[in-house]
Amino acid sequence: MLKAADSPSFDRSAGRADVIGTGFDGQGTNFALYSEHATRVELCLFDETGQNELYRLDLPDMEGGVWFGYLPGIRPGQVYGYRVHGPYEPGAGHRFNPNKLLLDPYARELRGEIIWNDALHGYTIGEDDLSFDERDSAPFVPKAVVADPDFDWESEKALRTRWEDTFIYEAHVKGLTVTHPAVPEELRGTFSGLANEAIIKHLHDIGATAVELMPVHAFANDRYLVDKGLSNYWGYSTLSFFAPHAHYLRTGQIREVKQAVRKFHAAGIEVILDVVFNHTCEGNELGPTLSFRGIDNASYYLLSPEDPRHSFDTTGTGNTLNVSNPMVLRLVLDSLRYWVQAMHVDGFRFDLASTLGREAAGFERDGSFFNALRQDPILAGVKLVAEPWDVGDGGYQVGGYRWPFREWNDKFRDDCRAFWRKDPGLLPAMSERLVGSPVQFNHSHRPATSSVNFVAAHDGFTLWDTVSFAEKHNEANGEDNKDGHDNNLSDNLGEEGDTDNPDIIAARVRRVRGMLASVFLSQGVPMILAGDELGNSQGGNNNAYCQDNDISWLDWSAARDELITAVRALSAFRKETALSDGRFAVAEPDELELRPVAAWLHPRGEAMGVEDWDDAELSCLGLLMRTAVGGEVLILVNAGDDVQFELPAGEWEKRIDTSTGEVACKEPASGTITVPWQTVLALTAQQRAGEESG
């Protein structure tokens, strides 16, 4: 380091504690860090490479646990980190160790990456966690960079697509782009590649209105994976809640993310981020000291009430972020607001959201985190989606959230898979899924768009693997195929994995189209996993979190046009008929006739009776929906063999037929119609009996 006489000096008349993180005002930069239990905080300035520490400066002031100071002349591009002093008393939850360089939790950009070394731990590896390690961790950790906030958004406005009109496409920045032949090689795997015209054109082609990105916050490539020659591909191991993952940026600058978002918005496509605020990459008390643990372990993490030496883990990942602490809650809210206001994203999907609602008495739907979001004038208006479970007691909360949250509905996934697998007795459950899962969501003034309907997501089999594998095949993960779910509700339809048998391939295509139709023709919000419209396979791996390779990357060269065509037709039909409604359907019209009306039909053409619902062998039924715009749509689902179905009186037009290659069609129909095996038909009413034309 340079001599202290050469060090920059703080201007104590300009320092601010109210804006945490760094703030460049054109003349200098304010630095502020929250640490309730620290006794001293050193700001460490590095050269542009992040390899050479130039100065160590004590932050001169502290208010309310926020340590701060303003440095004139410090501009965007400055690399920095912190060393935080305080008690090293693991038994009391304190793990301060100034030998460890710490990442600013509010860092907008990063320089460098984690290089796994024993010096990253606050204790001495080989001894217990009560020991104290004096090695400097600076050579092995990423540093924060003062970011340039300037960007021309060209008067862009938020899209705010209605939930009724939303179709979510869940994707991975790298997996979606890395093999696409039309994306320039140097852009593949980055935000620049993500916003390439070829990707946007494809999303337009299938009718997607929102891309939901798997974690793009900076994340750690966990040591145990690196040691096995694997990597953290999915990214659910957050290091920073503000900085984008460096490998997704060509230049390392956040303007690449802004440019991508601006291109998506220009194309009418929203951007939703999958965010992980329930835990961080530091793991339990035996994990590394990279940021939060060394800044103030007892404030940022939930600790065991019986023994604060240990982490309190409700996520299955080693630690739990302590959002009951007001300043930690502020960190999360500041991050969300930053991504909305500075980066212009349109919403968030919260990983293991039940953890964020844990209060002293357990999960609380009116907990401080959820209520803070609901009343926030910036965040309450964006799309908020919960993964409504965690691994703790009482963590499964599907249907347990309040408006405006939407929820991933795994009941839809499971019932839909089982129904199309021809499990007996699934008609009652399937009927609920088609009308928005009212048992789960029709309460507390929640709309019928509360359910996010899907049959495949990143976690589990791809849709094609659901019809190609009876068992998981996770051997490549190095855990003897013991990881991942065993209850996949899948069926290989005759052969395990790839096959040249044309009959099996045809049956798989037929079943996939039926499941896709179930997603798009149901009330709620449709979501598909990127690649499911291509027939993408992961070789039966249902837990490919560590596979940054051909197992996880989309194989565009093997795309099945017949599935792309199906998604295109289904999304277009959903939009054209205004099939989705925010109001739950009723059995009889209300006085104002504002709500959609639904009726269930047996193949005989009669209303379903109690004995029909109890018939475990019945695998075909009809849903007659009178939509809010006055049209009538008849949806016929048949998981079994060919069935003759008596249509309601009047003239109908068949518009969707998943047994055909085109799926979209326009064919007159009346009287009795054949519903082919493993097929969904959708018809619209033309002239009804007793009505006059003209």
N, C-alpha and C positions, 0 to 999 in steps of 0.2 A: 504494500500500500504506500501511497505517497505520504509525505510528511503532513502532520496536522496543520502546519502553517500554510500549506497550499490548499487546504480544504475549503470548499464553498461554505458560506455562512448562512444560517437561517435568519430570515427577517421575521422577528417575533411579533411585529405589528400587523403582519398579513396572514398569519397562520389561522386555520379554521378547523374546528372539530365537528362541524355539522355535516360536512360532505366527506364520507369515508372512502378510502381508496386514494387515487391520485386525481388531481384536477389541474390541467394546464390552462392558464388564463391568457396566454399570449406572451407573457413576460417571465413566467416561472411556473413551478409546480408545487402544489400543496400535497403533502403526504399525511395520511391519517390511518391508524390501525386500532381496532378494538381489542383490548386485552384487560379484563377486569382485575386479574390477579397478578399481573406483571409488576415488577419493581423498576424496570428500565427497558427501553426499546432502542436498539441501534438500527439505523438505516444504512445499508451497505450499497454503495454505488460501484458499478462495474463498467469496464470498457464495452464497446459495442459487440464484442464476441461473447461476452458473458463469462469469459474464462479468467479475467484478471480483476481482482477486487482493488479499487482505487482508493476509496474512502470509507470510513466508518464514522457516522455522525449520530449522536444521541438525539432522538426526537425531543425537543426542548420543553414541550408542554403536554399536559394531560387534563382532560375534563371528562367526568362521567365514565372513566375507563377507556376513553379514546385518546390515544397518544398521537400528537400531530406536530407539524412544522412546515413552513413555507420556504422553499429554496429558490431564490431568484436565479434566472439563467438556465434552469433545468428544463429541457424541451422534450417533445416526443422523440422516441428512440432511445432515451436513457434506460439502461438496464439496471435493475436494483433487486434487493431482497432485504429481509429483516433477520436480526438476531434478537431474541427476546429473553430477558433475564427475569428470574423469579425463583420460587422454591422448587426444588426437585424432591417432592414428597409423594411418590406414587400411592401410598396408602390413603392420602387425602385427595387424590385425583390430580395432583399437580405434577407436570412433567416438563418443566422449563429446562432448556439446555442451550445456552448461547453458542455452543460449538456447532449447532445445526442451523444452516441457512434456511430461512423459511419463505415460502411463496406467499405474496400478498393475496388474501382471499378475493380481493376486488380487482386483481390484475386483468387487464383487457387483452394483452398480448403476451406471449411467452417467448423466451429465447432458450434453446437447448431442450434436452429431455432427460428423463430419469435414467441414470446409469447405475444399475443395482450394485451396491457395495455395502458392506457391514457398517460403514460409517454413517449410513442414513438412519440408523436406529439410535434413539436416545440412550438406550442401555447397551451393555456390551454383549454382543452375540456370543453364546456359549455359557453365559451366566444368566441369572434370572433378571426380570425387568426392574428389580430394585437397584441394580447396578447403574453406574453412570459412565457414559462413553464420552471421551474428550476429543475424539477425532473430528476434524473439520469436514462437514458434508458438502461444502460449497462446490467442489469439482464435480459432484455427481447429481446435482439437482437443476431443474429448469429455473430460470430467473424471470421475474416480471419485467415488462417493458412499458414505459409511459407511452400511451397510445395517442395518435392524432385523431381527435374527434371529428374533424372536418370531412364532410361528404355532401355532394350535391344530389339531393333526392328528386330534383326536378319537379317539385310541387306534387309529389306522389301522395295519393290518399289511400287509406286502408280499404280493402275490398269488402270485408264484412259479409261474406256469402251467408245466406240464411242456412240454418241447419237443415231445413227441408230440402235444400238444393245441393247439399254437400255430399261429395263422394271422396273418401279419404284413401290415399295410396301410401301405405307404409313402406319406407325405403331406407337404404343405407347409402350414404354418400359415395363410398367406394364401391360397394357391391353392385350398385345400379349402373355405374359408369365404366368400370375398369376394363371390361371386354367389349364395350359397344364399338362397333367398327366405324361409326360416323363421328365419334368423339376423338379429337386429336390426341395422340398418345400422351403428349406432355400435359394434357388437362385431365386425364383419367384419374379418378380417385379423389378429385378436389371439388370445391365449390364451383370453380370455373367450368369443370366438366359437367357438373350437375345441371348448370343453367345453359348447357349447350342446346342449340336449336333442335338437334335430333331428339334429345330427351324431352324437351317441352312439346315437340310435335307428337311424340308418342303419347304423352299424358293427355293432350288435346284429343287425340284420336280415340282413346278409350273413354273420354268424358270425365276424367278426374278433375276435381275442383280444388283439391288440397293435397299437398305432399307432406306426409308426417315423417320427419327425419329421425332415425335412431340417434342416440346421443352424439351431439357435436361439441358439447363442452369438453375442454381438455381433460383427458383421462389417462390413467396409468396403465402401462403394460405390465401386469402383475408379475412379480418375481418368480412365483412358482410356475407360471406359464412359460416365461423366458427360459427357465432352467430345463423345461421339457421340450424346448424348441417350438413352442406354440406362442400365441399372442392374444391379447384382449381385442378381439375383432368388434364385438358389439359396442363396447364403450361404457358399460354400466359400472364404472369404477372412477367416479369423478375426482379430478384433482382441482379444477377451478370452475366456478359457476358463471364466470364472465368471459373468459378467454376461449375462443374456438380451438378445437384440436389442431395442433400445428401441422400434422400430416395432411390435413384437408385444405391447406393453404399453400399455394405455390410460392408466394413471397413472404408469408408469415404475417401479413398485414390484414387487419379486420375489414378493410375496404372490399376484399374479395367476397366476403359474406354479404355485404351490403349490395354489391353489384349483382350477385346471384338473386337475392330477394327482389331487387328492383326488376330484374328480367322476368321472374315468375309472376310478379304482380302485373307487369305489362301484358302478360299472356292470360291474365285472369285467374291465376292459380295461387292459392294461399299457401303459406309455409307455417307448419306446426312443428314445434320442437319436442322431442321426447326428453324430459328432464329428470334428473336423479338427485332429488334433495333429501332423500331418506338416509343416505349414508355417504361416506367418502372412501377414497382409495387407501386411507391409512390403516384400515382394518382395526383389530382389537388392540389391546395393550401391548401385544408382542409385535405389532406392525411398525412401519417406519415413521419417522418424524419428518414430515415434508411441509406442513403448513399448520392446520388447525390445532393439532396435538401440541406442537411447540409454542403456538401463540397463546393458547389458553385452553388446555384440555378439559378442565372442569366446566367451562362455559359453553364450548362448542359441541360437546358430546354428552349424551345420556350416559351416566355411570351407575353402576350397581348401587342401590340404596343400602345394601348390607355391607358392601366393601367397595368403596370408590376406586380402588386400585384396578378394578375390572370394568370393562365396557358393558353396557346394557344393550343387547343386540336383539332387535325385533325384525331384522331384515335378512338374516342368514348370511351376512357379509362381514360381520365382525364388529361394526359400530352402528350407532344411530345418531343422526344429527338432532341436537337439542333445540327444536323450534319453539319450545316453551320459554326459552330465554328471549326476552324482547329484542336484544341486539342480534341474536342469531336469526330470529324471525325477520328482522329488518334486512339482514344480509340476503335472505331468500327473496323477499319482496323487491329489494333493490335490484337483484339480478333479473327478476322477471320484468320489472319496469324497464330496465336497461335494454333487454332484448326486444321489447315492444317499441320503446321510444327511440332508441339509437339505432337499432338493427331492423326495425319495422316488421318483425315476425307477427303472425296472426293468431297464435295460440300455443298451448302447451298440453302435452300428455304427461301426467305425473306418474312416474314409476313407483310401484308399491305405495300408492297414495294413503293407504290406511295408516302407515307409520306416521304420516304428517298430521293425522288426527288423533294421535295418542296423547291423552291427558293422564292425570294421576289415577283416575278410575278406569282407564282403558280407552278404547276408541270412542271419540265424541264427534258426532257429525256437526256439532256447533262449536268445535274446538277453535282455539285462537287463530290457527293458520287458515282454516276454511272461512271463518268469519272475516278475517283480514282481507282475503281475496274478494269476498262477496261485496264488501263495502268500498273497495279501492276503486276510485273513479277511472283509473287507467286499465286495470286488470279485469274488472268485472265485465267489460265489454268485449274481451277477446275470447277465443274458443278455449274452454277448459275441459280437459278429459282426464278422468281418473282411471288408473288401473286399481280397481277397488278391493285390493287384498294385500296382505303381507304374511309373513310366516309366524307371527306372534299369536297368542291366544285372542280369539275374537276378531282376528284380522280380516276374515272373509266378509266383505260388506257390499256385495253386489246389490244394488238398489238402495243402499243406505246413505247416499249423498244427497245434498240439497241442490236445487237449482242455483246457479246456471250450469253446474257440472253435468257433463255427459260421462258415461261409463262404458268401458270395455265389458261386453256381456259374454262371459265364457259359457253361460247356460245356452246361449244361442249356438255357439260353436259345438258344444258337446251334443246337444239334442239334434242339431242338423246333421252332424257326422253319423250319429247312431241311426237316425231315420233313413238316411240314404244308404247306410250299410245294411238296411233291411232288418234291424233289430225290431222285435215285435212290440206292439203296444205304445208306439211313439206318436201316434196321431194327436192325442190331447196336448202333449208338450210342444209338438211342432206347430200346432194351431196358435198357441200362445206366442211363439217366436214370430210368426207371420204378422201379428198385430201389435208388435212392439213390446212384448213381455210385460203385460199390464200388472201381473202379480208382483213383479219386482219394482215397477216404475210408476204405476198409476196411483200416486199418492203425493201429498205435500205440494200440490199444484205443479207437479212436474209434467213436462210435455212428452208426447210419444216419441220425440227425437232424443230422449234421454239414453236410449240403448244404442251403443255402437256395435253393429252386427258384423261378425266375421266368422269364417270357418278356418282360417289359418292366419298366424301372425309370426313374427320373428322367432318367438319362443315356442318350439314344437315342430311338427312336420310341416313342410310346405303342402300346399293343396294337392299337388301331383303325387307327393310321397304318401299322402293319406290314402290314395287309391292304388299305391304300388308296393307298399310294405305292410306286412302284418306285425312286424316287430321293429323296434328301433335298432339302428346300427351305428353306434357312437364309438366304435373302437379307436378311431383316429384321435379321440380326445385324450387318450392315455389313461383312462380310468376303468379299464376292463369292461366297458359297456354298462357300467353301473350308474352312470349319471343320466340325467334326463328323465322325462316322464315315461311310465310304463303303460298308462291308460290312454292310448292314443286314439281309440275308437276308429281304427283304420282297418283296411282290408286290401289285400294285394290282388284280388280278383282272379287268382289262379296261379300266379307265379310271383316269387319274391324278387322285387327290383325290376331292372330292365328286361324287356322281352321283345322278341320278333314276332310273337303270335298276333296276327291282325285282329282276331276276335277279342283278345284281352285288351289290346290297345283301344279298340273301338268302345269296349265297355268302360274303360277308364275315362276316356273323353266324355262319354255320355254322362257318367256319374259326376264328373267335375263340372260339366255345364249345368247339371241339376242343382248342385250345391251353390254355384255362382248365382243362378237364378233365384235361389232361396234368399240370398243376401240382398239382391237388388230389388226384389219384389216384396220385401217385408217392410213394415213400418219401422222407423228408426233411421240410423245413419249407416250406410254401407261402407265397409272398409275391406280392402284386399291387400295382401302382402305383395310387394313388388316381385314380379316373376311368376305369380300364380296365373296371370293372363298369358304367360308364355309356356306354361307347363314345366316350370323350372323345378329341378330335383336337387336335393342335397345328399343323394345316395342313402336315404334313410336315416341321416343324422338329425335327431330332433333337439339337439342342444349344441348348435354349431357356434357358440359364443367365442370359441378360441381358434376358429378356422379362417384365417385371412388368406384364402386360397381358392382354388376352383370348387371346393365343396360349397362355399357360401356365395361366391360371385355369380351373378346372373349369366347364364350362357345364352347370349342373344342369337348365336348361330343355330341353336336348336329350338328356336321359338315355334310354337304350334299355332299357325294362323287361325285354325278353327276355334281356339280359345280366345285369341285377341278379338276375333269377329264376334264371339259370344258376349264378351264384356262390353264392346262397343254398342251392340244392339240392346243389351239389357239397360245400360246407363241411359241411352237415348230414349228408350221406351219409358223409363221411370220419370225422366224429365218431361217428356211430351204429355204424359197423362196426368202430371201433377199428383203422382201416386202417393208421395210422402206427405204427411200432414202432421203438424205439431199437436193436434188434438187426438186423443184416443178415440177409436171407433166405438160406436154404440150399436145396440141391436135394433133400436127403433129411432126414427128421426126425432130430434128435439123440436121444441116449438119454433125456433128460428131456423132450423135445418142448417146449422152451421157446422155440425160435426159429421165426419164420415160415418157411414152406416155399413156394418159388416154382417154377413149371413154365411153360415156354414152349410155346405151341401154335400149329401151323400151321392155317389155315382148314380143312384137311381133318380137323381134330380130332386129329391126331397130334402127337407131340413134334417140335419143330423140329430138323431135321438139319443137318449141316454144309452140304449143298448148298442148303438153304433159306436159311440165313444169308448164303450167297454170292449169292443171287438178287437182283440189283440192282433188278429190276422189282417185287418183292414189297413191298407197302406196307400190309399188314394182318397183325396177329398178335394172339395172346391171351396174357395173363398170368394164371395161376391162382395165387392167393395163399391159403394157409391161415393165418389170422391167429392171434395168440397167444391169443385168447379162444375159439378153436376153430371160428370160422366160416370159410366159404370165399367168396372174392370172385373173380369172373372179369371181367377188364378186357379189352375188345376195342377196339383202336385201328385205324382205317382212314383213311389219308390219301388213298386213291385212289377209284375208282368203287365202286358197290355190290358187296358180296362176300357169298357164302353161306358161313356158318361152322358147322361141325359141333360142337355143344356136347358136353362130357363127359357121360357117362351120368348119368341122374337127373333130378330136377325142379329147375328153376331159376326165379328170379323176376327179371325185368328191372327194375332200380331207377333207372338213369340212361340217358338217351338224348338226346345233344346234338343230334340232328337235329330234335327237336320243340321247340315253344315253351316247354313246361313244364319240360323236362329231367328232373325227378323223375317217376317212374312206378312202378306196381306191376302188372306183367303176367307171367303164367305163361309159361314158355318151356321147350322141350325139343327134342331132335333137332337139326334144322338151322334156323338163324336168319339173317335178312338183316341185315348190317351196312351201313347206307346210306353213301353217299359222304361223305367228310370228316366222320366221326362217331366218337365214343367211346360205347361201351355198357359199363355195369357191371351185373353180375348177381350175385345171392347164391344159394347153394345152399339148396334146400329139402330134401326127402327124397332122399337118394342111393340109387342102385340097391343092392339087397341089404340095406337097413336096414329095420327094422320101425318102424312108428309107435307112439306112446304111451309 
